[in-house]
Protein backbone atom coordinates (compact mmCIF):
# COMPACT_ATOMS: atom_id res chain seq x y z
CA UNK A 1 0.00 0.00 0.00
CA UNK A 2 1.39 3.40 -0.99
CA UNK A 3 1.28 6.37 1.37
CA UNK A 4 -0.91 9.16 -0.07
CA UNK A 5 0.52 11.87 2.18
CA UNK A 6 3.07 14.15 0.51
CA UNK A 7 6.07 14.42 2.81
CA UNK A 8 8.83 17.00 2.21
CA UNK A 9 11.71 18.61 4.07
CA UNK A 10 14.12 21.48 3.46
CA UNK A 11 17.88 22.04 3.35
CA UNK A 12 18.91 25.07 5.40
CA UNK A 13 22.66 24.50 5.04
CA UNK A 14 22.98 27.49 2.66
CA UNK A 15 21.48 29.77 5.36
CA UNK A 16 23.73 29.37 8.42
CA UNK A 17 22.81 32.84 9.72
CA UNK A 18 19.04 32.50 9.26
CA UNK A 19 16.87 34.26 11.84
CA UNK A 20 13.19 33.51 12.37
CA UNK A 21 11.11 36.16 14.13
CA UNK A 22 7.60 35.64 15.46
CA UNK A 23 5.61 38.84 16.11
CA UNK A 24 2.26 39.17 17.76
CA UNK A 25 -0.28 41.92 18.40
CA UNK A 26 -3.10 41.51 20.87
CA UNK A 27 -6.06 43.80 21.41
CA UNK A 28 -6.34 44.70 25.11
CA UNK A 29 -8.92 47.50 24.84
CA UNK A 30 -11.24 48.65 22.04
CA UNK A 31 -8.84 51.38 20.94
CA UNK A 32 -6.30 48.59 20.40
CA UNK A 33 -8.19 47.66 17.24
CA UNK A 34 -7.20 51.03 15.74
CA UNK A 35 -3.62 50.54 16.88
CA UNK A 36 -3.43 47.15 15.18
CA UNK A 37 -4.98 48.52 11.97
CA UNK A 38 -2.27 51.22 11.87
CA UNK A 39 0.41 48.59 12.40
CA UNK A 40 -1.18 46.49 9.65
CA UNK A 41 -0.83 49.30 7.12
CA UNK A 42 2.87 49.58 7.95
CA UNK A 43 3.35 45.84 7.63
CA UNK A 44 1.62 45.86 4.24
CA UNK A 45 4.12 48.47 3.07
CA UNK A 46 6.97 46.20 4.22
CA UNK A 47 5.48 43.34 2.25
CA UNK A 48 5.32 45.51 -0.91
CA UNK A 49 8.82 46.97 -0.51
CA UNK A 50 10.82 44.20 1.16
CA UNK A 51 13.77 45.38 3.24
CA UNK A 52 17.15 43.94 2.30
CA UNK A 53 17.58 40.60 4.03
CA UNK A 54 13.88 39.78 4.54
CA UNK A 55 13.46 36.43 2.81
CA UNK A 56 9.78 35.88 3.53
CA UNK A 57 6.99 36.83 5.89
CA UNK A 58 3.55 35.39 6.51
CA UNK A 59 0.59 36.30 8.65
CA UNK A 60 -0.58 34.19 11.58
CA UNK A 61 -3.99 34.20 13.22
CA UNK A 62 -4.03 33.15 16.87
CA UNK A 63 -7.52 34.35 17.81
CA UNK A 64 -10.02 37.14 17.09
CA UNK A 65 -7.98 39.50 19.27
CA UNK A 66 -4.48 38.14 18.61
CA UNK A 67 -2.73 38.26 15.22
CA UNK A 68 0.87 37.85 14.22
CA UNK A 69 3.57 37.53 11.63
CA UNK A 70 6.40 35.10 11.10
CA UNK A 71 9.43 36.55 9.33
CA UNK A 72 12.54 34.85 7.92
CA UNK A 73 15.67 37.01 7.73
CA UNK A 74 18.90 36.17 5.92
CA UNK A 75 20.95 37.21 8.97
CA UNK A 76 20.68 39.09 12.23
CA UNK A 77 22.46 42.17 10.84
CA UNK A 78 19.73 42.64 8.19
CA UNK A 79 17.00 42.37 10.82
CA UNK A 80 18.80 44.79 13.11
CA UNK A 81 19.39 47.30 10.30
CA UNK A 82 15.66 47.20 9.46
CA UNK A 83 14.54 47.69 13.07
CA UNK A 84 16.79 50.75 13.42
CA UNK A 85 15.58 52.34 10.17
CA UNK A 86 12.43 54.33 9.43
CA UNK A 87 9.54 53.86 9.75
CA UNK A 88 10.15 50.99 12.22
CA UNK A 89 12.32 53.01 14.63
CA UNK A 90 9.65 55.72 15.02
CA UNK A 91 6.83 53.18 15.35
CA UNK A 92 8.70 51.33 18.11
CA UNK A 93 9.53 54.54 20.01
CA UNK A 94 5.91 55.71 19.81
CA UNK A 95 4.53 52.29 20.78
CA UNK A 96 6.73 52.20 23.89
CA UNK A 97 5.34 55.61 24.83
CA UNK A 98 1.70 54.57 24.33
CA UNK A 99 0.70 51.07 23.24
CA UNK A 100 -2.72 52.34 22.15
CA UNK A 101 -4.66 49.56 23.83
CA UNK A 102 -2.69 46.80 22.12
CA UNK A 103 -0.05 44.40 23.34
CA UNK A 104 3.00 43.45 21.29
CA UNK A 105 5.52 40.64 21.51
CA UNK A 106 8.33 39.26 19.45
CA UNK A 107 10.60 36.26 19.73
CA UNK A 108 13.73 35.75 17.64
CA UNK A 109 15.36 32.38 16.97
CA UNK A 110 18.83 32.45 15.43
CA UNK A 111 20.15 29.42 13.53
CA UNK A 112 23.70 30.16 14.71
CA UNK A 113 22.53 30.17 18.33
CA UNK A 114 20.55 32.23 20.76
CA UNK A 115 16.90 33.08 21.22
CA UNK A 116 15.24 36.10 22.78
CA UNK A 117 11.87 37.64 23.37
CA UNK A 118 10.28 40.89 24.47
CA UNK A 119 6.68 41.46 25.56
CA UNK A 120 5.03 44.89 25.81
CA UNK A 121 1.65 45.40 27.48
CA UNK A 122 0.61 41.80 26.95
CA UNK A 123 -2.38 40.83 29.10
CA UNK A 124 -1.10 37.27 29.62
CA UNK A 125 2.07 35.30 28.96
CA UNK A 126 2.81 34.13 25.43
CA UNK A 127 5.60 31.97 24.01
CA UNK A 128 8.69 31.84 26.23
CA UNK A 129 6.74 33.79 28.85
CA UNK A 130 4.88 30.60 29.80
CA UNK A 131 7.97 28.84 31.11
CA UNK A 132 11.07 31.09 31.20
CA UNK A 133 11.82 33.35 34.13
CA UNK A 134 11.25 37.05 33.41
CA UNK A 135 14.14 39.46 32.82
CA UNK A 136 13.87 43.25 32.72
CA UNK A 137 14.64 44.45 29.16
CA UNK A 138 16.65 47.43 30.39
CA UNK A 139 20.30 48.10 31.02
CA UNK A 140 22.39 45.21 29.70
CA UNK A 141 19.29 43.55 28.19
CA UNK A 142 17.79 46.62 26.50
CA UNK A 143 18.61 45.53 22.95
CA UNK A 144 17.47 42.40 21.18
CA UNK A 145 21.12 41.77 20.24
CA UNK A 146 22.16 41.72 23.91
CA UNK A 147 19.25 39.42 24.80
CA UNK A 148 19.94 37.01 21.95
CA UNK A 149 23.65 36.88 22.78
CA UNK A 150 22.80 36.19 26.41
CA UNK A 151 20.53 33.36 25.24
CA UNK A 152 23.30 31.52 23.37
CA UNK A 153 24.28 28.17 24.74
CA UNK A 154 27.94 27.17 24.52
CA UNK A 155 28.39 23.80 22.83
Backbone as a chain_set.jsonl record, in Angstrom:
{"seq": "XXXXXXXXXXXXXXXXXXXXXXXXXXXXXXXXXXXXXXXXXXXXXXXXXXXXXXXXXXXXXXXXXXXXXXXXXXXXXXXXXXXXXXXXXXXXXXXXXXXXXXXXXXXXXXXXXXXXXXXXXXXXXXXXXXXXXXXXXXXXXXXXXXXXXXXXXXX", "coords": {"N": [[0.842, -1.187, 0.0], [0.595, 2.191, -0.879], [1.691, 5.254, 0.531], [-0.37, 8.073, 0.748], [0.143, 10.591, 1.584], [1.85, 13.578, 1.097], [5.147, 14.099, 1.727], [7.68, 16.27, 2.713], [10.851, 17.966, 3.086], [13.363, 20.372, 4.041], [16.453, 22.003, 3.08], [18.565, 23.725, 4.949], [21.209, 24.386, 4.929], [22.527, 26.279, 3.347], [21.925, 28.611, 4.564], [23.245, 29.591, 7.053], [23.094, 31.68, 8.863], [20.483, 32.281, 9.295], [17.558, 33.844, 10.622], [14.64, 33.568, 12.467], [11.72, 35.264, 13.144], [9.058, 35.727, 15.29], [6.146, 37.579, 15.573], [3.666, 39.255, 17.457], [0.44, 40.733, 17.954], [-1.873, 41.94, 20.189], [-5.17, 42.723, 20.991], [-6.062, 44.715, 23.67], [-7.767, 46.615, 24.667], [-10.653, 48.366, 23.349], [-9.689, 50.512, 21.766], [-7.366, 49.444, 20.918], [-7.844, 48.041, 18.611], [-7.751, 49.976, 16.595], [-5.071, 50.664, 16.819], [-3.822, 48.289, 16.008], [-4.743, 48.158, 13.372], [-3.385, 50.361, 12.274], [-0.748, 49.465, 12.535], [-0.926, 47.282, 10.843], [-1.164, 48.513, 8.311], [1.407, 49.545, 8.023], [2.865, 47.171, 8.003], [1.932, 46.037, 5.662], [3.095, 47.735, 3.814], [5.761, 47.025, 4.16], [5.695, 44.462, 3.155], [5.208, 45.006, 0.469], [7.449, 46.485, -0.288], [10.057, 45.026, 0.216], [12.45, 44.919, 2.814], [16.042, 44.826, 2.622], [17.375, 41.665, 3.057], [15.137, 40.457, 4.21], [13.661, 37.491, 3.794], [11.202, 36.195, 3.648], [7.806, 36.611, 4.696], [4.917, 35.889, 6.66], [1.464, 35.94, 7.543], [-0.091, 35.255, 10.71], [-2.751, 33.846, 12.533], [-3.964, 33.917, 15.631], [-6.142, 34.256, 17.347], [-9.381, 35.912, 17.574], [-8.643, 38.318, 18.711], [-5.917, 38.376, 18.575], [-3.256, 38.557, 16.557], [-0.579, 37.806, 14.225], [2.785, 37.665, 12.855], [5.146, 35.837, 11.011], [8.505, 36.017, 10.317], [11.283, 35.565, 8.108], [14.633, 36.052, 8.113], [17.654, 36.769, 6.375], [19.992, 37.158, 7.86], [21.094, 38.2, 11.152], [22.074, 40.795, 11.184], [20.805, 42.081, 9.034], [18.138, 42.106, 9.926], [18.446, 43.663, 12.248], [19.359, 46.093, 11.127], [17.058, 46.844, 9.706], [15.214, 47.202, 11.871], [16.237, 49.437, 13.065], [15.877, 51.396, 11.254], [13.806, 53.82, 9.483], [10.368, 53.282, 8.7], [10.213, 51.879, 11.05], [11.752, 52.39, 13.431], [10.642, 54.778, 14.476], [7.966, 53.959, 14.851], [8.318, 51.985, 16.859], [9.421, 53.492, 18.993], [7.26, 55.248, 19.486], [5.259, 53.389, 20.132], [6.248, 52.304, 22.512], [5.916, 54.476, 24.127], [3.136, 54.815, 24.161], [1.0, 52.272, 24.02], [-1.444, 52.152, 22.842], [-3.687, 50.599, 23.528], [-3.116, 48.08, 22.707], [-1.271, 45.004, 22.85], [2.085, 43.882, 22.348], [4.414, 41.518, 21.106], [7.561, 39.913, 20.506], [9.583, 37.219, 19.348], [12.786, 35.988, 18.724], [14.671, 33.668, 16.876], [17.703, 32.338, 16.349], [19.593, 30.717, 13.913], [22.345, 30.273, 14.196], [22.599, 30.241, 16.87], [21.178, 31.166, 20.006], [18.314, 32.742, 21.394], [15.622, 35.024, 21.872], [13.229, 37.166, 23.51], [10.688, 39.7, 23.727], [8.134, 41.435, 25.443], [5.429, 43.539, 25.405], [3.076, 45.247, 27.171], [1.376, 43.015, 27.225], [-1.504, 41.11, 27.966], [-1.406, 38.599, 29.074], [0.848, 35.826, 29.569], [2.832, 34.741, 26.753], [4.305, 32.526, 24.399], [7.727, 32.103, 25.151], [7.276, 33.262, 27.594], [5.588, 31.66, 29.068], [7.097, 29.749, 30.357], [9.763, 30.506, 30.873], [11.909, 32.314, 33.097], [11.225, 35.707, 34.003], [12.928, 38.653, 32.711], [14.175, 41.863, 33.06], [13.943, 44.067, 30.387], [15.996, 46.126, 30.215], [18.885, 48.234, 30.702], [21.651, 46.106, 30.591], [20.195, 44.341, 29.024], [18.671, 45.699, 27.207], [18.693, 45.831, 24.383], [17.7, 43.79, 21.575], [19.807, 42.387, 20.442], [21.63, 42.116, 22.6], [20.063, 40.537, 24.289], [19.706, 38.229, 22.728], [22.302, 37.344, 22.424], [22.882, 36.775, 25.081], [21.274, 34.611, 25.356], [22.503, 32.549, 24.063], [23.808, 29.278, 23.913], [26.644, 27.659, 24.98], [28.411, 25.236, 23.16]], "CA": [[0.0, 0.0, 0.0], [1.389, 3.402, -0.994], [1.276, 6.365, 1.373], [-0.905, 9.157, -0.067], [0.517, 11.87, 2.181], [3.066, 14.15, 0.515], [6.075, 14.422, 2.814], [8.831, 17.003, 2.21], [11.707, 18.611, 4.073], [14.115, 21.48, 3.458], [17.882, 22.037, 3.349], [18.911, 25.071, 5.399], [22.661, 24.502, 5.043], [22.981, 27.491, 2.663], [21.48, 29.772, 5.357], [23.73, 29.366, 8.417], [22.811, 32.839, 9.717], [19.04, 32.501, 9.259], [16.869, 34.265, 11.842], [13.189, 33.511, 12.371], [11.113, 36.16, 14.125], [7.603, 35.642, 15.464], [5.612, 38.836, 16.111], [2.257, 39.168, 17.758], [-0.284, 41.918, 18.404], [-3.095, 41.513, 20.869], [-6.061, 43.805, 21.414], [-6.335, 44.703, 25.112], [-8.923, 47.497, 24.835], [-11.243, 48.653, 22.043], [-8.838, 51.377, 20.94], [-6.299, 48.59, 20.398], [-8.193, 47.66, 17.236], [-7.2, 51.034, 15.738], [-3.618, 50.536, 16.879], [-3.428, 47.149, 15.181], [-4.984, 48.522, 11.973], [-2.269, 51.222, 11.867], [0.415, 48.591, 12.396], [-1.181, 46.488, 9.65], [-0.826, 49.305, 7.122], [2.869, 49.576, 7.946], [3.352, 45.843, 7.63], [1.618, 45.859, 4.239], [4.118, 48.473, 3.074], [6.97, 46.2, 4.217], [5.478, 43.335, 2.248], [5.315, 45.51, -0.906], [8.82, 46.974, -0.515], [10.817, 44.2, 1.161], [13.772, 45.382, 3.235], [17.154, 43.939, 2.303], [17.576, 40.599, 4.034], [13.881, 39.777, 4.541], [13.461, 36.43, 2.815], [9.779, 35.882, 3.526], [6.986, 36.826, 5.891], [3.548, 35.391, 6.51], [0.589, 36.302, 8.648], [-0.583, 34.186, 11.581], [-3.989, 34.196, 13.224], [-4.034, 33.153, 16.875], [-7.523, 34.348, 17.813], [-10.017, 37.142, 17.089], [-7.979, 39.497, 19.274], [-4.476, 38.139, 18.613], [-2.734, 38.259, 15.225], [0.874, 37.845, 14.221], [3.565, 37.528, 11.632], [6.404, 35.098, 11.098], [9.435, 36.546, 9.331], [12.54, 34.849, 7.916], [15.674, 37.012, 7.732], [18.903, 36.172, 5.92], [20.951, 37.213, 8.968], [20.679, 39.093, 12.228], [22.457, 42.168, 10.837], [19.727, 42.639, 8.189], [17.001, 42.365, 10.818], [18.8, 44.79, 13.112], [19.388, 47.299, 10.297], [15.662, 47.203, 9.463], [14.543, 47.694, 13.074], [16.791, 50.755, 13.417], [15.581, 52.336, 10.173], [12.433, 54.334, 9.432], [9.539, 53.856, 9.751], [10.15, 50.99, 12.217], [12.317, 53.011, 14.631], [9.651, 55.719, 15.021], [6.831, 53.18, 15.35], [8.701, 51.33, 18.107], [9.531, 54.543, 20.01], [5.912, 55.714, 19.808], [4.528, 52.294, 20.775], [6.729, 52.198, 23.893], [5.339, 55.615, 24.833], [1.704, 54.566, 24.33], [0.696, 51.069, 23.24], [-2.716, 52.343, 22.148], [-4.665, 49.558, 23.828], [-2.694, 46.802, 22.118], [-0.048, 44.401, 23.345], [2.998, 43.448, 21.292], [5.519, 40.643, 21.512], [8.334, 39.264, 19.446], [10.601, 36.257, 19.729], [13.734, 35.752, 17.635], [15.361, 32.384, 16.968], [18.834, 32.448, 15.428], [20.151, 29.424, 13.533], [23.702, 30.158, 14.715], [22.534, 30.171, 18.326], [20.554, 32.235, 20.765], [16.904, 33.084, 21.217], [15.243, 36.102, 22.785], [11.867, 37.64, 23.374], [10.281, 40.885, 24.471], [6.676, 41.455, 25.556], [5.032, 44.885, 25.808], [1.647, 45.396, 27.48], [0.607, 41.795, 26.946], [-2.382, 40.832, 29.101], [-1.097, 37.271, 29.619], [2.074, 35.295, 28.96], [2.815, 34.128, 25.433], [5.601, 31.973, 24.014], [8.689, 31.836, 26.226], [6.739, 33.791, 28.85], [4.88, 30.604, 29.797], [7.973, 28.839, 31.109], [11.065, 31.09, 31.204], [11.817, 33.351, 34.132], [11.25, 37.051, 33.412], [14.135, 39.462, 32.816], [13.869, 43.254, 32.723], [14.64, 44.445, 29.155], [16.649, 47.431, 30.385], [20.304, 48.096, 31.022], [22.394, 45.208, 29.7], [19.294, 43.553, 28.187], [17.792, 46.624, 26.496], [18.612, 45.533, 22.947], [17.467, 42.398, 21.177], [21.125, 41.773, 20.241], [22.157, 41.718, 23.908], [19.253, 39.418, 24.799], [19.939, 37.011, 21.945], [23.647, 36.875, 22.777], [22.796, 36.186, 26.411], [20.527, 33.357, 25.24], [23.3, 31.521, 23.375], [24.285, 28.166, 24.739], [27.941, 27.174, 24.524], [28.39, 23.802, 22.834]], "C": [[0.891, 1.257, 0.0], [0.802, 4.51, -0.123], [0.806, 7.518, 0.486], [-0.567, 10.543, 0.478], [1.822, 12.35, 1.562], [3.956, 14.631, 1.654], [7.314, 15.065, 2.212], [9.655, 17.531, 3.378], [12.472, 19.719, 3.35], [15.586, 21.355, 3.85], [18.248, 23.477, 3.695], [20.421, 25.307, 5.447], [23.216, 25.749, 4.347], [22.622, 28.763, 3.436], [21.94, 29.634, 6.809], [23.411, 30.5, 9.389], [21.324, 33.182, 9.776], [18.499, 32.896, 10.634], [15.372, 34.193, 11.557], [12.636, 34.387, 13.496], [9.608, 35.922, 14.114], [7.175, 36.941, 16.12], [4.141, 38.634, 16.408], [1.706, 40.481, 18.269], [-1.587, 41.447, 19.008], [-3.901, 42.732, 21.308], [-6.332, 43.655, 22.906], [-7.559, 45.551, 25.447], [-9.435, 47.837, 23.435], [-10.354, 49.526, 21.172], [-7.636, 50.613, 20.384], [-6.573, 48.118, 18.983], [-7.611, 48.689, 16.267], [-5.681, 50.946, 15.686], [-3.138, 49.407, 15.974], [-3.668, 47.437, 13.708], [-3.867, 49.426, 11.442], [-1.011, 50.388, 11.639], [0.272, 47.764, 11.116], [-0.85, 47.219, 8.364], [0.692, 49.353, 6.935], [3.445, 48.246, 7.501], [3.042, 45.527, 6.173], [2.656, 46.557, 3.376], [5.429, 47.683, 3.043], [6.852, 45.046, 3.235], [5.645, 43.784, 0.783], [6.738, 45.927, -1.26], [9.74, 46.287, 0.487], [12.159, 44.826, 1.524], [14.836, 44.355, 2.833], [17.321, 42.913, 3.418], [16.311, 39.876, 4.458], [13.605, 38.763, 3.44], [11.983, 36.159, 2.575], [9.069, 36.287, 4.814], [5.586, 36.313, 5.603], [2.749, 35.716, 7.758], [0.136, 35.06, 9.407], [-1.832, 34.707, 12.285], [-4.088, 33.309, 14.45], [-5.455, 33.118, 17.435], [-8.126, 35.641, 17.256], [-9.324, 38.398, 17.582], [-6.453, 39.38, 19.269], [-4.004, 37.685, 17.224], [-1.215, 38.348, 15.243], [1.471, 37.687, 12.846], [4.78, 36.666, 11.949], [7.277, 35.635, 9.973], [10.698, 35.686, 9.305], [13.556, 35.845, 7.373], [16.957, 36.274, 7.382], [19.927, 36.09, 7.052], [20.487, 38.255, 9.981], [20.984, 40.552, 11.894], [21.387, 42.833, 9.971], [18.506, 42.993, 9.029], [17.268, 43.598, 11.674], [18.813, 46.106, 12.332], [17.961, 47.783, 10.019], [15.026, 47.816, 10.707], [15.043, 49.07, 13.495], [16.513, 51.81, 12.357], [14.13, 52.821, 10.291], [11.619, 53.491, 8.456], [9.531, 53.025, 11.045], [10.628, 51.678, 13.494], [11.316, 53.972, 15.283], [8.443, 54.976, 15.578], [7.164, 52.579, 16.712], [8.79, 52.343, 19.248], [8.145, 55.006, 20.449], [5.106, 54.637, 20.541], [4.963, 52.139, 22.23], [6.225, 53.352, 24.751], [3.869, 55.389, 25.149], [1.324, 53.397, 23.425], [-0.679, 51.125, 22.57], [-3.732, 51.242, 22.365], [-4.335, 48.206, 23.221], [-1.453, 46.299, 22.846], [0.782, 43.946, 22.166], [4.03, 42.509, 21.881], [6.293, 40.213, 20.283], [9.297, 38.276, 20.085], [11.468, 36.019, 18.508], [14.504, 34.467, 17.919], [16.462, 32.402, 15.916], [19.467, 31.086, 15.18], [21.541, 29.22, 14.142], [23.746, 30.182, 16.24], [21.906, 31.392, 18.957], [19.104, 32.461, 20.387], [16.606, 34.209, 22.2], [13.803, 36.481, 22.543], [11.653, 38.907, 24.171], [8.763, 40.984, 24.369], [6.277, 42.816, 26.125], [3.521, 44.929, 25.969], [0.808, 44.18, 27.088], [-0.234, 41.465, 28.167], [-2.105, 39.477, 29.767], [0.177, 36.776, 28.948], [1.813, 34.688, 27.584], [4.213, 33.563, 25.188], [6.484, 31.625, 25.192], [8.15, 32.266, 27.593], [5.979, 32.768, 29.674], [5.805, 29.78, 30.687], [9.328, 29.422, 31.497], [10.894, 32.168, 32.276], [11.94, 34.731, 33.479], [12.599, 37.74, 33.622], [13.766, 40.859, 32.332], [14.648, 43.664, 31.466], [15.21, 45.865, 29.21], [18.123, 47.179, 30.678], [20.983, 47.148, 30.056], [21.504, 44.368, 28.784], [18.304, 44.429, 27.428], [17.621, 46.222, 25.03], [18.357, 44.051, 22.695], [18.795, 41.683, 20.982], [21.708, 41.297, 21.571], [21.378, 40.528, 24.461], [19.543, 38.129, 24.045], [21.342, 36.46, 22.233], [23.649, 36.212, 24.152], [22.094, 34.827, 26.376], [21.29, 32.254, 24.524], [23.784, 30.481, 24.351], [25.598, 27.688, 24.163], [27.871, 25.665, 24.293], [29.794, 23.252, 22.952]], "O": [[1.828, 1.358, 0.792], [-0.415, 4.684, -0.048], [1.519, 7.903, -0.441], [-0.953, 11.554, -0.109], [2.797, 11.599, 1.511], [3.55, 15.477, 2.451], [7.938, 14.498, 1.314], [9.197, 17.537, 4.52], [12.239, 19.965, 2.166], [15.923, 20.687, 4.828], [18.239, 24.348, 2.825], [20.863, 26.335, 5.96], [24.283, 26.23, 4.729], [22.973, 29.865, 3.014], [21.104, 29.567, 7.71], [23.454, 30.306, 10.604], [20.951, 34.253, 10.253], [18.917, 32.363, 11.662], [14.898, 34.693, 10.537], [13.039, 34.26, 14.652], [8.973, 35.917, 13.059], [7.769, 37.363, 17.112], [3.449, 37.917, 15.684], [2.404, 41.248, 18.932], [-2.313, 40.653, 18.412], [-3.366, 43.655, 21.921], [-6.778, 42.6, 23.359], [-8.296, 45.251, 26.386], [-8.732, 47.621, 22.447], [-10.268, 49.306, 19.964], [-6.963, 51.096, 19.473], [-5.641, 47.826, 18.234], [-7.043, 48.323, 15.237], [-5.078, 51.133, 14.629], [-2.151, 49.562, 15.254], [-2.88, 47.007, 12.866], [-3.446, 49.279, 10.295], [-0.296, 50.589, 10.657], [1.248, 47.571, 10.39], [-0.316, 46.624, 7.428], [1.192, 49.218, 5.818], [4.395, 48.197, 6.72], [3.809, 44.822, 5.517], [3.053, 46.041, 2.331], [6.125, 47.668, 2.028], [7.822, 44.701, 2.56], [6.161, 43.031, -0.042], [7.181, 45.745, -2.394], [10.151, 46.887, 1.481], [12.921, 45.219, 0.64], [14.551, 43.162, 2.722], [17.4, 43.273, 4.593], [16.394, 38.782, 5.016], [13.347, 39.131, 2.294], [11.56, 35.924, 1.443], [9.67, 36.3, 5.889], [5.131, 36.302, 4.459], [3.277, 35.762, 8.869], [-0.002, 33.975, 8.842], [-1.929, 35.896, 12.591], [-4.274, 32.097, 14.336], [-5.914, 32.089, 17.933], [-7.449, 36.382, 16.544], [-9.407, 39.441, 16.934], [-5.769, 40.194, 19.89], [-4.312, 36.579, 16.78], [-0.632, 38.904, 16.175], [0.777, 37.592, 11.833], [5.362, 36.763, 13.03], [6.849, 35.703, 8.821], [11.128, 35.153, 10.328], [13.362, 36.415, 6.299], [17.303, 35.276, 8.015], [20.637, 35.094, 7.192], [19.611, 39.074, 9.703], [20.231, 41.446, 12.28], [21.093, 44.015, 10.149], [17.915, 44.059, 8.858], [16.409, 44.47, 11.803], [18.33, 47.124, 12.828], [17.684, 48.981, 10.086], [14.363, 48.849, 10.61], [14.345, 49.792, 14.206], [16.864, 52.978, 12.528], [13.345, 52.305, 11.086], [12.169, 53.028, 7.457], [8.909, 53.425, 12.029], [9.979, 51.564, 14.534], [11.164, 53.976, 16.505], [7.946, 55.316, 16.652], [6.35, 52.665, 17.633], [8.293, 52.088, 20.345], [7.884, 55.141, 21.644], [4.356, 54.946, 21.467], [4.129, 51.87, 23.094], [6.118, 53.218, 25.971], [3.397, 55.716, 26.238], [1.329, 53.528, 22.201], [-1.029, 50.225, 21.807], [-4.553, 50.972, 21.488], [-5.165, 47.296, 23.217], [-0.681, 47.087, 23.392], [0.242, 43.653, 21.099], [4.468, 42.683, 23.018], [5.761, 40.156, 19.175], [9.763, 38.471, 21.207], [10.964, 35.867, 17.395], [14.93, 34.214, 19.046], [16.178, 32.472, 14.72], [19.834, 30.383, 16.122], [21.875, 28.111, 14.559], [24.826, 30.146, 16.83], [22.089, 32.515, 18.487], [18.723, 32.381, 19.219], [17.261, 34.329, 23.235], [13.226, 36.16, 21.505], [12.34, 39.161, 25.16], [8.179, 40.658, 23.336], [6.735, 43.201, 27.201], [2.777, 44.678, 25.02], [-0.341, 44.32, 26.669], [0.261, 41.531, 29.291], [-2.529, 39.244, 30.899], [0.542, 37.256, 27.875], [0.723, 34.193, 27.297], [5.194, 34.08, 25.722], [6.056, 30.941, 26.121], [8.524, 31.702, 28.622], [5.747, 32.985, 30.863], [5.353, 29.178, 31.661], [9.989, 28.875, 32.38], [9.865, 32.84, 32.345], [12.681, 34.896, 32.509], [13.317, 37.452, 34.58], [13.113, 41.007, 31.299], [15.878, 43.617, 31.466], [14.927, 46.693, 28.344], [18.542, 46.039, 30.877], [20.913, 47.341, 28.843], [22.01, 43.741, 27.852], [17.227, 43.969, 27.049], [16.51, 46.272, 24.502], [18.74, 43.187, 23.483], [18.914, 40.504, 21.313], [22.226, 40.183, 21.653], [21.967, 39.613, 25.036], [19.617, 37.058, 24.647], [21.537, 35.245, 22.279], [24.333, 35.21, 24.364], [22.297, 33.994, 27.26], [20.784, 31.14, 24.389], [24.128, 30.793, 25.491], [25.669, 27.346, 22.983], [27.344, 24.918, 25.118], [30.012, 22.063, 22.723]]}, "num_chains": 1, "name": "protein.A"}
